[in-house]
Amino acid sequence: MAQLFSLGIIARMDTDHLYPRLPSKFGPKVAAFPECSYGAVRVTLVLADGRRIRDVIIGADAICKIGQKLIQSESDLDFLVTNISDIER
């Protein structure tokens, strides 16, 4: 958690903040990407409808930030995590 704190992100998985978790099938792929800062990974999400969501920060298998916007729950997203079809570096 200290690593994500340096990015301005506190990735506590508790009842106050239910950070949107990536589908588990993407865990190994994200883990293979190089870190951008203290354990976090910067990726592009590819959605089933073809949209690409760039500049996404993943920490602890959760979407923590998109661009400058902190993500604290799935309601902060304009897509469903179930619609993620791929993740690119």
PDB file of N, CA, C and O in Angstrom:
ATOM      1  N   MET A   1       0.817  -1.176   0.000  1.00  0.00           N
ATOM      2  CA  MET A   1       0.000   0.000   0.000  1.00  0.00           C
ATOM      3  C   MET A   1       0.870   1.251   0.000  1.00  0.00           C
ATOM      4  O   MET A   1       0.491   2.255  -0.602  1.00  0.00           O
ATOM      5  N   ALA A   2       2.006   1.218   0.648  1.00  0.00           N
ATOM      6  CA  ALA A   2       2.892   2.375   0.664  1.00  0.00           C
ATOM      7  C   ALA A   2       3.333   2.730  -0.746  1.00  0.00           C
ATOM      8  O   ALA A   2       3.530   3.904  -1.061  1.00  0.00           O
ATOM      9  N   GLN A   3       3.490   1.715  -1.602  1.00  0.00           N
ATOM     10  CA  GLN A   3       3.911   1.987  -2.960  1.00  0.00           C
ATOM     11  C   GLN A   3       2.846   2.772  -3.708  1.00  0.00           C
ATOM     12  O   GLN A   3       3.169   3.713  -4.433  1.00  0.00           O
ATOM     13  N   LEU A   4       1.597   2.406  -3.548  1.00  0.00           N
ATOM     14  CA  LEU A   4       0.530   3.112  -4.234  1.00  0.00           C
ATOM     15  C   LEU A   4       0.302   4.489  -3.628  1.00  0.00           C
ATOM     16  O   LEU A   4      -0.150   5.404  -4.316  1.00  0.00           O
ATOM     17  N   PHE A   5       0.611   4.640  -2.343  1.00  0.00           N
ATOM     18  CA  PHE A   5       0.473   5.932  -1.701  1.00  0.00           C
ATOM     19  C   PHE A   5       1.339   6.974  -2.389  1.00  0.00           C
ATOM     20  O   PHE A   5       0.957   8.141  -2.478  1.00  0.00           O
ATOM     21  N   SER A   6       2.503   6.561  -2.876  1.00  0.00           N
ATOM     22  CA  SER A   6       3.394   7.513  -3.542  1.00  0.00           C
ATOM     23  C   SER A   6       2.783   8.040  -4.836  1.00  0.00           C
ATOM     24  O   SER A   6       3.177   9.106  -5.309  1.00  0.00           O
ATOM     25  N   LEU A   7       1.837   7.321  -5.412  1.00  0.00           N
ATOM     26  CA  LEU A   7       1.141   7.782  -6.613  1.00  0.00           C
ATOM     27  C   LEU A   7      -0.085   8.619  -6.265  1.00  0.00           C
ATOM     28  O   LEU A   7      -0.784   9.104  -7.155  1.00  0.00           O
ATOM     29  N   GLY A   8      -0.342   8.785  -4.983  1.00  0.00           N
ATOM     30  CA  GLY A   8      -1.552   9.478  -4.568  1.00  0.00           C
ATOM     31  C   GLY A   8      -2.744   8.547  -4.530  1.00  0.00           C
ATOM     32  O   GLY A   8      -3.891   8.993  -4.530  1.00  0.00           O
ATOM     33  N   ILE A   9      -2.476   7.262  -4.498  1.00  0.00           N
ATOM     34  CA  ILE A   9      -3.533   6.262  -4.518  1.00  0.00           C
ATOM     35  C   ILE A   9      -3.416   5.425  -3.256  1.00  0.00           C
ATOM     36  O   ILE A   9      -2.337   4.933  -2.925  1.00  0.00           O
ATOM     37  N   ILE A  10      -4.510   5.270  -2.568  1.00  0.00           N
ATOM     38  CA  ILE A  10      -4.521   4.342  -1.444  1.00  0.00           C
ATOM     39  C   ILE A  10      -5.471   3.223  -1.836  1.00  0.00           C
ATOM     40  O   ILE A  10      -6.681   3.432  -1.916  1.00  0.00           O
ATOM     41  N   ALA A  11      -4.937   2.052  -2.076  1.00  0.00           N
ATOM     42  CA  ALA A  11      -5.723   0.938  -2.595  1.00  0.00           C
ATOM     43  C   ALA A  11      -6.209   0.038  -1.464  1.00  0.00           C
ATOM     44  O   ALA A  11      -5.869  -1.144  -1.411  1.00  0.00           O
ATOM     45  N   ARG A  12      -6.995   0.595  -0.574  1.00  0.00           N
ATOM     46  CA  ARG A  12      -7.568  -0.210   0.503  1.00  0.00           C
ATOM     47  C   ARG A  12      -8.808  -0.897  -0.040  1.00  0.00           C
ATOM     48  O   ARG A  12      -9.702  -0.249  -0.584  1.00  0.00           O
ATOM     49  N   MET A  13      -8.855  -2.181   0.108  1.00  0.00           N
ATOM     50  CA  MET A  13     -10.020  -2.935  -0.340  1.00  0.00           C
ATOM     51  C   MET A  13     -10.920  -3.152   0.876  1.00  0.00           C
ATOM     52  O   MET A  13     -10.852  -4.191   1.533  1.00  0.00           O
ATOM     53  N   ASP A  14     -11.750  -2.173   1.163  1.00  0.00           N
ATOM     54  CA  ASP A  14     -12.642  -2.296   2.306  1.00  0.00           C
ATOM     55  C   ASP A  14     -14.041  -1.896   1.874  1.00  0.00           C
ATOM     56  O   ASP A  14     -14.288  -1.674   0.689  1.00  0.00           O
ATOM     57  N   THR A  15     -14.956  -1.802   2.827  1.00  0.00           N
ATOM     58  CA  THR A  15     -16.340  -1.506   2.478  1.00  0.00           C
ATOM     59  C   THR A  15     -16.555  -0.045   2.113  1.00  0.00           C
ATOM     60  O   THR A  15     -17.561   0.279   1.482  1.00  0.00           O
ATOM     61  N   ASP A  16     -15.634   0.856   2.490  1.00  0.00           N
ATOM     62  CA  ASP A  16     -15.767   2.261   2.128  1.00  0.00           C
ATOM     63  C   ASP A  16     -15.442   2.481   0.660  1.00  0.00           C
ATOM     64  O   ASP A  16     -16.088   3.293  -0.002  1.00  0.00           O
ATOM     65  N   HIS A  17     -14.456   1.772   0.147  1.00  0.00           N
ATOM     66  CA  HIS A  17     -14.040   1.916  -1.238  1.00  0.00           C
ATOM     67  C   HIS A  17     -13.894   0.533  -1.848  1.00  0.00           C
ATOM     68  O   HIS A  17     -13.003  -0.231  -1.476  1.00  0.00           O
ATOM     69  N   LEU A  18     -14.767   0.223  -2.778  1.00  0.00           N
ATOM     70  CA  LEU A  18     -14.681  -1.066  -3.458  1.00  0.00           C
ATOM     71  C   LEU A  18     -14.109  -0.816  -4.851  1.00  0.00           C
ATOM     72  O   LEU A  18     -14.831  -0.771  -5.848  1.00  0.00           O
ATOM     73  N   TYR A  19     -12.800  -0.655  -4.882  1.00  0.00           N
ATOM     74  CA  TYR A  19     -12.127  -0.396  -6.150  1.00  0.00           C
ATOM     75  C   TYR A  19     -12.490  -1.475  -7.150  1.00  0.00           C
ATOM     76  O   TYR A  19     -12.510  -2.657  -6.805  1.00  0.00           O
ATOM     77  N   PRO A  20     -12.780  -1.085  -8.398  1.00  0.00           N
ATOM     78  CA  PRO A  20     -13.150  -2.093  -9.394  1.00  0.00           C
ATOM     79  C   PRO A  20     -11.983  -3.038  -9.674  1.00  0.00           C
ATOM     80  O   PRO A  20     -10.900  -2.611 -10.073  1.00  0.00           O
ATOM     81  N   ARG A  21     -12.221  -4.301  -9.463  1.00  0.00           N
ATOM     82  CA  ARG A  21     -11.205  -5.326  -9.656  1.00  0.00           C
ATOM     83  C   ARG A  21     -11.221  -5.803 -11.103  1.00  0.00           C
ATOM     84  O   ARG A  21     -12.277  -5.919 -11.725  1.00  0.00           O
ATOM     85  N   LEU A  22     -10.042  -6.073 -11.617  1.00  0.00           N
ATOM     86  CA  LEU A  22      -9.942  -6.664 -12.948  1.00  0.00           C
ATOM     87  C   LEU A  22     -10.430  -8.096 -12.905  1.00  0.00           C
ATOM     88  O   LEU A  22     -10.276  -8.766 -11.883  1.00  0.00           O
ATOM     89  N   PRO A  23     -11.014  -8.584 -13.987  1.00  0.00           N
ATOM     90  CA  PRO A  23     -11.313 -10.009 -14.054  1.00  0.00           C
ATOM     91  C   PRO A  23     -10.032 -10.813 -13.824  1.00  0.00           C
ATOM     92  O   PRO A  23      -8.975 -10.450 -14.340  1.00  0.00           O
ATOM     93  N   SER A  24     -10.115 -11.880 -13.071  1.00  0.00           N
ATOM     94  CA  SER A  24      -8.926 -12.647 -12.666  1.00  0.00           C
ATOM     95  C   SER A  24      -8.121 -13.175 -13.845  1.00  0.00           C
ATOM     96  O   SER A  24      -6.918 -13.401 -13.710  1.00  0.00           O
ATOM     97  N   LYS A  25      -8.753 -13.377 -14.997  1.00  0.00           N
ATOM     98  CA  LYS A  25      -8.011 -13.899 -16.156  1.00  0.00           C
ATOM     99  C   LYS A  25      -6.896 -12.955 -16.612  1.00  0.00           C
ATOM    100  O   LYS A  25      -5.981 -13.381 -17.317  1.00  0.00           O
ATOM    101  N   PHE A  26      -6.962 -11.671 -16.216  1.00  0.00           N
ATOM    102  CA  PHE A  26      -5.938 -10.707 -16.631  1.00  0.00           C
ATOM    103  C   PHE A  26      -4.795 -10.580 -15.626  1.00  0.00           C
ATOM    104  O   PHE A  26      -3.798  -9.919 -15.916  1.00  0.00           O
ATOM    105  N   GLY A  27      -4.918 -11.190 -14.470  1.00  0.00           N
ATOM    106  CA  GLY A  27      -3.898 -11.086 -13.433  1.00  0.00           C
ATOM    107  C   GLY A  27      -2.495 -11.440 -13.909  1.00  0.00           C
ATOM    108  O   GLY A  27      -1.579 -10.635 -13.739  1.00  0.00           O
ATOM    109  N   PRO A  28      -2.291 -12.624 -14.504  1.00  0.00           N
ATOM    110  CA  PRO A  28      -0.948 -12.995 -14.956  1.00  0.00           C
ATOM    111  C   PRO A  28      -0.391 -12.050 -16.028  1.00  0.00           C
ATOM    112  O   PRO A  28       0.806 -11.763 -16.046  1.00  0.00           O
ATOM    113  N   LYS A  29      -1.252 -11.575 -16.907  1.00  0.00           N
ATOM    114  CA  LYS A  29      -0.793 -10.674 -17.970  1.00  0.00           C
ATOM    115  C   LYS A  29      -0.321  -9.351 -17.374  1.00  0.00           C
ATOM    116  O   LYS A  29       0.746  -8.852 -17.731  1.00  0.00           O
ATOM    117  N   VAL A  30      -1.108  -8.788 -16.476  1.00  0.00           N
ATOM    118  CA  VAL A  30      -0.742  -7.510 -15.849  1.00  0.00           C
ATOM    119  C   VAL A  30       0.528  -7.679 -15.018  1.00  0.00           C
ATOM    120  O   VAL A  30       1.388  -6.798 -15.008  1.00  0.00           O
ATOM    121  N   ALA A  31       0.646  -8.804 -14.326  1.00  0.00           N
ATOM    122  CA  ALA A  31       1.834  -9.055 -13.497  1.00  0.00           C
ATOM    123  C   ALA A  31       3.107  -9.118 -14.343  1.00  0.00           C
ATOM    124  O   ALA A  31       4.197  -8.840 -13.844  1.00  0.00           O
ATOM    125  N   ALA A  32       2.973  -9.479 -15.610  1.00  0.00           N
ATOM    126  CA  ALA A  32       4.138  -9.581 -16.488  1.00  0.00           C
ATOM    127  C   ALA A  32       4.574  -8.217 -17.049  1.00  0.00           C
ATOM    128  O   ALA A  32       5.683  -8.092 -17.569  1.00  0.00           O
ATOM    129  N   PHE A  33       3.718  -7.206 -16.948  1.00  0.00           N
ATOM    130  CA  PHE A  33       4.066  -5.875 -17.446  1.00  0.00           C
ATOM    131  C   PHE A  33       5.037  -5.206 -16.481  1.00  0.00           C
ATOM    132  O   PHE A  33       4.994  -5.467 -15.279  1.00  0.00           O
ATOM    133  N   PRO A  34       5.912  -4.345 -16.999  1.00  0.00           N
ATOM    134  CA  PRO A  34       6.829  -3.622 -16.111  1.00  0.00           C
ATOM    135  C   PRO A  34       6.067  -2.592 -15.272  1.00  0.00           C
ATOM    136  O   PRO A  34       5.067  -2.019 -15.705  1.00  0.00           O
ATOM    137  N   GLU A  35       6.567  -2.385 -14.079  1.00  0.00           N
ATOM    138  CA  GLU A  35       5.962  -1.399 -13.183  1.00  0.00           C
ATOM    139  C   GLU A  35       6.229   0.003 -13.708  1.00  0.00           C
ATOM    140  O   GLU A  35       7.284   0.276 -14.281  1.00  0.00           O
ATOM    141  N   CYS A  36       5.258   0.887 -13.505  1.00  0.00           N
ATOM    142  CA  CYS A  36       5.499   2.294 -13.859  1.00  0.00           C
ATOM    143  C   CYS A  36       5.930   3.071 -12.625  1.00  0.00           C
ATOM    144  O   CYS A  36       6.604   4.096 -12.728  1.00  0.00           O
ATOM    145  N   SER A  37       5.534   2.575 -11.454  1.00  0.00           N
ATOM    146  CA  SER A  37       5.932   3.237 -10.217  1.00  0.00           C
ATOM    147  C   SER A  37       5.503   2.398  -9.023  1.00  0.00           C
ATOM    148  O   SER A  37       4.311   2.171  -8.814  1.00  0.00           O
ATOM    149  N   TYR A  38       6.454   1.947  -8.256  1.00  0.00           N
ATOM    150  CA  TYR A  38       6.204   1.304  -6.962  1.00  0.00           C
ATOM    151  C   TYR A  38       5.111   0.232  -6.996  1.00  0.00           C
ATOM    152  O   TYR A  38       4.209   0.243  -6.158  1.00  0.00           O
ATOM    153  N   GLY A  39       5.184  -0.668  -7.934  1.00  0.00           N
ATOM    154  CA  GLY A  39       4.257  -1.787  -7.973  1.00  0.00           C
ATOM    155  C   GLY A  39       3.026  -1.558  -8.822  1.00  0.00           C
ATOM    156  O   GLY A  39       2.290  -2.504  -9.101  1.00  0.00           O
ATOM    157  N   ALA A  40       2.787  -0.343  -9.235  1.00  0.00           N
ATOM    158  CA  ALA A  40       1.642  -0.049 -10.091  1.00  0.00           C
ATOM    159  C   ALA A  40       2.037  -0.239 -11.550  1.00  0.00           C
ATOM    160  O   ALA A  40       3.207  -0.117 -11.912  1.00  0.00           O
ATOM    161  N   VAL A  41       1.054  -0.536 -12.370  1.00  0.00           N
ATOM    162  CA  VAL A  41       1.271  -0.791 -13.790  1.00  0.00           C
ATOM    163  C   VAL A  41       0.360   0.132 -14.595  1.00  0.00           C
ATOM    164  O   VAL A  41      -0.821   0.275 -14.279  1.00  0.00           O
ATOM    165  N   ARG A  42       0.908   0.751 -15.628  1.00  0.00           N
ATOM    166  CA  ARG A  42       0.116   1.611 -16.523  1.00  0.00           C
ATOM    167  C   ARG A  42      -0.247   0.791 -17.757  1.00  0.00           C
ATOM    168  O   ARG A  42       0.630   0.218 -18.404  1.00  0.00           O
ATOM    169  N   VAL A  43      -1.543   0.732 -18.086  1.00  0.00           N
ATOM    170  CA  VAL A  43      -2.013  -0.098 -19.188  1.00  0.00           C
ATOM    171  C   VAL A  43      -3.046   0.649 -20.027  1.00  0.00           C
ATOM    172  O   VAL A  43      -3.488   1.746 -19.686  1.00  0.00           O
ATOM    173  N   THR A  44      -3.408   0.020 -21.121  1.00  0.00           N
ATOM    174  CA  THR A  44      -4.563   0.411 -21.931  1.00  0.00           C
ATOM    175  C   THR A  44      -5.562  -0.727 -21.861  1.00  0.00           C
ATOM    176  O   THR A  44      -5.220  -1.880 -22.126  1.00  0.00           O
ATOM    177  N   LEU A  45      -6.787  -0.407 -21.506  1.00  0.00           N
ATOM    178  CA  LEU A  45      -7.847  -1.410 -21.486  1.00  0.00           C
ATOM    179  C   LEU A  45      -8.524  -1.424 -22.846  1.00  0.00           C
ATOM    180  O   LEU A  45      -8.834  -0.368 -23.398  1.00  0.00           O
ATOM    181  N   VAL A  46      -8.755  -2.607 -23.386  1.00  0.00           N
ATOM    182  CA  VAL A  46      -9.488  -2.763 -24.635  1.00  0.00           C
ATOM    183  C   VAL A  46     -10.844  -3.337 -24.270  1.00  0.00           C
ATOM    184  O   VAL A  46     -10.936  -4.400 -23.656  1.00  0.00           O
ATOM    185  N   LEU A  47     -11.905  -2.621 -24.656  1.00  0.00           N
ATOM    186  CA  LEU A  47     -13.258  -3.052 -24.317  1.00  0.00           C
ATOM    187  C   LEU A  47     -13.882  -3.840 -25.461  1.00  0.00           C
ATOM    188  O   LEU A  47     -13.450  -3.740 -26.610  1.00  0.00           O
ATOM    189  N   ALA A  48     -14.886  -4.612 -25.137  1.00  0.00           N
ATOM    190  CA  ALA A  48     -15.552  -5.459 -26.126  1.00  0.00           C
ATOM    191  C   ALA A  48     -16.132  -4.646 -27.281  1.00  0.00           C
ATOM    192  O   ALA A  48     -16.235  -5.153 -28.399  1.00  0.00           O
ATOM    193  N   ASP A  49     -16.511  -3.395 -27.027  1.00  0.00           N
ATOM    194  CA  ASP A  49     -17.074  -2.556 -28.094  1.00  0.00           C
ATOM    195  C   ASP A  49     -15.999  -1.875 -28.936  1.00  0.00           C
ATOM    196  O   ASP A  49     -16.314  -1.085 -29.826  1.00  0.00           O
ATOM    197  N   GLY A  50     -14.715  -2.181 -28.654  1.00  0.00           N
ATOM    198  CA  GLY A  50     -13.615  -1.642 -29.445  1.00  0.00           C
ATOM    199  C   GLY A  50     -12.958  -0.404 -28.852  1.00  0.00           C
ATOM    200  O   GLY A  50     -11.891   0.007 -29.308  1.00  0.00           O
ATOM    201  N   ARG A  51     -13.579   0.194 -27.844  1.00  0.00           N
ATOM    202  CA  ARG A  51     -12.959   1.379 -27.231  1.00  0.00           C
ATOM    203  C   ARG A  51     -11.663   0.988 -26.541  1.00  0.00           C
ATOM    204  O   ARG A  51     -11.506  -0.134 -26.060  1.00  0.00           O
ATOM    205  N   ARG A  52     -10.736   1.942 -26.504  1.00  0.00           N
ATOM    206  CA  ARG A  52      -9.472   1.778 -25.793  1.00  0.00           C
ATOM    207  C   ARG A  52      -9.418   2.851 -24.709  1.00  0.00           C
ATOM    208  O   ARG A  52      -9.535   4.044 -24.990  1.00  0.00           O
ATOM    209  N   ILE A  53      -9.240   2.411 -23.485  1.00  0.00           N
ATOM    210  CA  ILE A  53      -9.133   3.314 -22.349  1.00  0.00           C
ATOM    211  C   ILE A  53      -7.658   3.376 -21.991  1.00  0.00           C
ATOM    212  O   ILE A  53      -7.101   2.412 -21.466  1.00  0.00           O
ATOM    213  N   ARG A  54      -7.030   4.501 -22.272  1.00  0.00           N
ATOM    214  CA  ARG A  54      -5.589   4.649 -22.078  1.00  0.00           C
ATOM    215  C   ARG A  54      -5.258   5.256 -20.723  1.00  0.00           C
ATOM    216  O   ARG A  54      -6.120   5.818 -20.046  1.00  0.00           O
ATOM    217  N   ASP A  55      -3.998   5.131 -20.345  1.00  0.00           N
ATOM    218  CA  ASP A  55      -3.471   5.751 -19.124  1.00  0.00           C
ATOM    219  C   ASP A  55      -4.202   5.254 -17.874  1.00  0.00           C
ATOM    220  O   ASP A  55      -4.598   6.037 -17.011  1.00  0.00           O
ATOM    221  N   VAL A  56      -4.365   3.938 -17.803  1.00  0.00           N
ATOM    222  CA  VAL A  56      -5.039   3.302 -16.660  1.00  0.00           C
ATOM    223  C   VAL A  56      -3.976   2.767 -15.711  1.00  0.00           C
ATOM    224  O   VAL A  56      -3.072   2.041 -16.126  1.00  0.00           O
ATOM    225  N   ILE A  57      -4.087   3.126 -14.445  1.00  0.00           N
ATOM    226  CA  ILE A  57      -3.165   2.636 -13.428  1.00  0.00           C
ATOM    227  C   ILE A  57      -3.834   1.481 -12.695  1.00  0.00           C
ATOM    228  O   ILE A  57      -4.931   1.611 -12.152  1.00  0.00           O
ATOM    229  N   ILE A  58      -3.138   0.346 -12.698  1.00  0.00           N
ATOM    230  CA  ILE A  58      -3.607  -0.860 -12.014  1.00  0.00           C
ATOM    231  C   ILE A  58      -2.713  -1.096 -10.809  1.00  0.00           C
ATOM    232  O   ILE A  58      -1.488  -1.096 -10.930  1.00  0.00           O
ATOM    233  N   GLY A  59      -3.312  -1.294  -9.665  1.00  0.00           N
ATOM    234  CA  GLY A  59      -2.584  -1.631  -8.451  1.00  0.00           C
ATOM    235  C   GLY A  59      -3.353  -2.681  -7.686  1.00  0.00           C
ATOM    236  O   GLY A  59      -4.559  -2.543  -7.481  1.00  0.00           O
ATOM    237  N   ALA A  60      -2.680  -3.720  -7.265  1.00  0.00           N
ATOM    238  CA  ALA A  60      -3.325  -4.807  -6.512  1.00  0.00           C
ATOM    239  C   ALA A  60      -4.538  -5.362  -7.265  1.00  0.00           C
ATOM    240  O   ALA A  60      -5.582  -5.619  -6.665  1.00  0.00           O
ATOM    241  N   ASP A  61      -4.393  -5.544  -8.588  1.00  0.00           N
ATOM    242  CA  ASP A  61      -5.449  -6.075  -9.460  1.00  0.00           C
ATOM    243  C   ASP A  61      -6.710  -5.227  -9.486  1.00  0.00           C
ATOM    244  O   ASP A  61      -7.788  -5.729  -9.805  1.00  0.00           O
ATOM    245  N   ALA A  62      -6.585  -3.951  -9.155  1.00  0.00           N
ATOM    246  CA  ALA A  62      -7.728  -3.046  -9.179  1.00  0.00           C
ATOM    247  C   ALA A  62      -7.417  -1.837 -10.035  1.00  0.00           C
ATOM    248  O   ALA A  62      -6.264  -1.419 -10.138  1.00  0.00           O
ATOM    249  N   ILE A  63      -8.452  -1.274 -10.652  1.00  0.00           N
ATOM    250  CA  ILE A  63      -8.317  -0.046 -11.414  1.00  0.00           C
ATOM    251  C   ILE A  63      -8.334   1.096 -10.402  1.00  0.00           C
ATOM    252  O   ILE A  63      -9.341   1.330  -9.733  1.00  0.00           O
ATOM    253  N   CYS A  64      -7.216   1.798 -10.297  1.00  0.00           N
ATOM    254  CA  CYS A  64      -7.077   2.846  -9.283  1.00  0.00           C
ATOM    255  C   CYS A  64      -7.182   4.253  -9.852  1.00  0.00           C
ATOM    256  O   CYS A  64      -7.615   5.179  -9.167  1.00  0.00           O
ATOM    257  N   LYS A  65      -6.781   4.406 -11.112  1.00  0.00           N
ATOM    258  CA  LYS A  65      -6.729   5.746 -11.689  1.00  0.00           C
ATOM    259  C   LYS A  65      -6.817   5.643 -13.206  1.00  0.00           C
ATOM    260  O   LYS A  65      -6.246   4.733 -13.807  1.00  0.00           O
ATOM    261  N   ILE A  66      -7.530   6.576 -13.817  1.00  0.00           N
ATOM    262  CA  ILE A  66      -7.560   6.702 -15.276  1.00  0.00           C
ATOM    263  C   ILE A  66      -7.227   8.154 -15.575  1.00  0.00           C
ATOM    264  O   ILE A  66      -7.984   9.061 -15.232  1.00  0.00           O
ATOM    265  N   GLY A  67      -6.087   8.361 -16.218  1.00  0.00           N
ATOM    266  CA  GLY A  67      -5.616   9.729 -16.423  1.00  0.00           C
ATOM    267  C   GLY A  67      -5.386  10.368 -15.064  1.00  0.00           C
ATOM    268  O   GLY A  67      -4.647   9.827 -14.242  1.00  0.00           O
ATOM    269  N   GLN A  68      -6.002  11.493 -14.824  1.00  0.00           N
ATOM    270  CA  GLN A  68      -5.884  12.172 -13.526  1.00  0.00           C
ATOM    271  C   GLN A  68      -7.042  11.851 -12.582  1.00  0.00           C
ATOM    272  O   GLN A  68      -7.078  12.341 -11.453  1.00  0.00           O
ATOM    273  N   LYS A  69      -7.987  11.031 -13.040  1.00  0.00           N
ATOM    274  CA  LYS A  69      -9.183  10.726 -12.246  1.00  0.00           C
ATOM    275  C   LYS A  69      -8.952   9.511 -11.348  1.00  0.00           C
ATOM    276  O   LYS A  69      -8.653   8.417 -11.827  1.00  0.00           O
ATOM    277  N   LEU A  70      -9.096   9.722 -10.042  1.00  0.00           N
ATOM    278  CA  LEU A  70      -9.027   8.602  -9.101  1.00  0.00           C
ATOM    279  C   LEU A  70     -10.302   7.784  -9.216  1.00  0.00           C
ATOM    280  O   LEU A  70     -11.401   8.332  -9.301  1.00  0.00           O
ATOM    281  N   ILE A  71     -10.144   6.478  -9.218  1.00  0.00           N
ATOM    282  CA  ILE A  71     -11.278   5.567  -9.324  1.00  0.00           C
ATOM    283  C   ILE A  71     -11.453   4.890  -7.972  1.00  0.00           C
ATOM    284  O   ILE A  71     -10.534   4.238  -7.478  1.00  0.00           O
ATOM    285  N   GLN A  72     -12.631   5.043  -7.372  1.00  0.00           N
ATOM    286  CA  GLN A  72     -12.866   4.448  -6.060  1.00  0.00           C
ATOM    287  C   GLN A  72     -13.956   3.388  -6.078  1.00  0.00           C
ATOM    288  O   GLN A  72     -14.082   2.609  -5.133  1.00  0.00           O
ATOM    289  N   SER A  73     -14.749   3.352  -7.155  1.00  0.00           N
ATOM    290  CA  SER A  73     -15.773   2.312  -7.273  1.00  0.00           C
ATOM    291  C   SER A  73     -16.111   2.154  -8.749  1.00  0.00           C
ATOM    292  O   SER A  73     -15.744   2.992  -9.573  1.00  0.00           O
ATOM    293  N   GLU A  74     -16.799   1.095  -9.070  1.00  0.00           N
ATOM    294  CA  GLU A  74     -17.139   0.852 -10.472  1.00  0.00           C
ATOM    295  C   GLU A  74     -18.042   1.960 -11.019  1.00  0.00           C
ATOM    296  O   GLU A  74     -18.086   2.178 -12.230  1.00  0.00           O
ATOM    297  N   SER A  75     -18.753   2.652 -10.149  1.00  0.00           N
ATOM    298  CA  SER A  75     -19.617   3.749 -10.614  1.00  0.00           C
ATOM    299  C   SER A  75     -18.804   4.933 -11.152  1.00  0.00           C
ATOM    300  O   SER A  75     -19.355   5.802 -11.828  1.00  0.00           O
ATOM    301  N   ASP A  76     -17.502   4.974 -10.859  1.00  0.00           N
ATOM    302  CA  ASP A  76     -16.632   6.018 -11.408  1.00  0.00           C
ATOM    303  C   ASP A  76     -16.220   5.739 -12.848  1.00  0.00           C
ATOM    304  O   ASP A  76     -15.611   6.590 -13.495  1.00  0.00           O
ATOM    305  N   LEU A  77     -16.544   4.565 -13.348  1.00  0.00           N
ATOM    306  CA  LEU A  77     -16.168   4.159 -14.712  1.00  0.00           C
ATOM    307  C   LEU A  77     -17.338   4.376 -15.659  1.00  0.00           C
ATOM    308  O   LEU A  77     -18.495   4.349 -15.239  1.00  0.00           O
ATOM    309  N   ASP A  78     -17.040   4.592 -16.934  1.00  0.00           N
ATOM    310  CA  ASP A  78     -18.112   4.674 -17.933  1.00  0.00           C
ATOM    311  C   ASP A  78     -18.201   3.369 -18.736  1.00  0.00           C
ATOM    312  O   ASP A  78     -18.665   3.353 -19.876  1.00  0.00           O
ATOM    313  N   PHE A  79     -17.751   2.297 -18.121  1.00  0.00           N
ATOM    314  CA  PHE A  79     -17.823   0.967 -18.703  1.00  0.00           C
ATOM    315  C   PHE A  79     -17.889  -0.041 -17.559  1.00  0.00           C
ATOM    316  O   PHE A  79     -17.626   0.304 -16.407  1.00  0.00           O
ATOM    317  N   LEU A  80     -18.235  -1.270 -17.873  1.00  0.00           N
ATOM    318  CA  LEU A  80     -18.247  -2.344 -16.887  1.00  0.00           C
ATOM    319  C   LEU A  80     -16.948  -3.132 -16.987  1.00  0.00           C
ATOM    320  O   LEU A  80     -16.448  -3.367 -18.087  1.00  0.00           O
ATOM    321  N   VAL A  81     -16.403  -3.538 -15.859  1.00  0.00           N
ATOM    322  CA  VAL A  81     -15.163  -4.323 -15.912  1.00  0.00           C
ATOM    323  C   VAL A  81     -15.379  -5.635 -16.655  1.00  0.00           C
ATOM    324  O   VAL A  81     -14.429  -6.193 -17.204  1.00  0.00           O
ATOM    325  N   THR A  82     -16.589  -6.128 -16.681  1.00  0.00           N
ATOM    326  CA  THR A  82     -16.873  -7.367 -17.416  1.00  0.00           C
ATOM    327  C   THR A  82     -16.763  -7.164 -18.928  1.00  0.00           C
ATOM    328  O   THR A  82     -16.699  -8.137 -19.679  1.00  0.00           O
ATOM    329  N   ASN A  83     -16.740  -5.905 -19.378  1.00  0.00           N
ATOM    330  CA  ASN A  83     -16.600  -5.609 -20.809  1.00  0.00           C
ATOM    331  C   ASN A  83     -15.152  -5.454 -21.253  1.00  0.00           C
ATOM    332  O   ASN A  83     -14.890  -5.148 -22.416  1.00  0.00           O
ATOM    333  N   ILE A  84     -14.205  -5.664 -20.335  1.00  0.00           N
ATOM    334  CA  ILE A  84     -12.790  -5.605 -20.709  1.00  0.00           C
ATOM    335  C   ILE A  84     -12.438  -6.876 -21.461  1.00  0.00           C
ATOM    336  O   ILE A  84     -12.555  -7.978 -20.925  1.00  0.00           O
ATOM    337  N   SER A  85     -12.005  -6.717 -22.714  1.00  0.00           N
ATOM    338  CA  SER A  85     -11.692  -7.899 -23.517  1.00  0.00           C
ATOM    339  C   SER A  85     -10.190  -8.174 -23.576  1.00  0.00           C
ATOM    340  O   SER A  85      -9.770  -9.300 -23.840  1.00  0.00           O
ATOM    341  N   ASP A  86      -9.382  -7.137 -23.327  1.00  0.00           N
ATOM    342  CA  ASP A  86      -7.930  -7.313 -23.351  1.00  0.00           C
ATOM    343  C   ASP A  86      -7.273  -6.173 -22.597  1.00  0.00           C
ATOM    344  O   ASP A  86      -7.890  -5.143 -22.327  1.00  0.00           O
ATOM    345  N   ILE A  87      -6.010  -6.380 -22.266  1.00  0.00           N
ATOM    346  CA  ILE A  87      -5.213  -5.346 -21.624  1.00  0.00           C
ATOM    347  C   ILE A  87      -3.891  -5.283 -22.372  1.00  0.00           C
ATOM    348  O   ILE A  87      -3.247  -6.303 -22.612  1.00  0.00           O
ATOM    349  N   GLU A  88      -3.497  -4.061 -22.737  1.00  0.00           N
ATOM    350  CA  GLU A  88      -2.260  -3.842 -23.467  1.00  0.00           C
ATOM    351  C   GLU A  88      -1.340  -2.940 -22.663  1.00  0.00           C
ATOM    352  O   GLU A  88      -1.787  -2.155 -21.828  1.00  0.00           O
ATOM    353  N   ARG A  89      -0.088  -3.065 -22.924  1.00  0.00           N
ATOM    354  CA  ARG A  89       0.901  -2.207 -22.273  1.00  0.00           C
ATOM    355  C   ARG A  89       0.926  -0.855 -22.936  1.00  0.00           C
ATOM    356  O   ARG A  89       1.696   0.017 -22.533  1.00  0.00           O
TER     357      ARG A  89
END
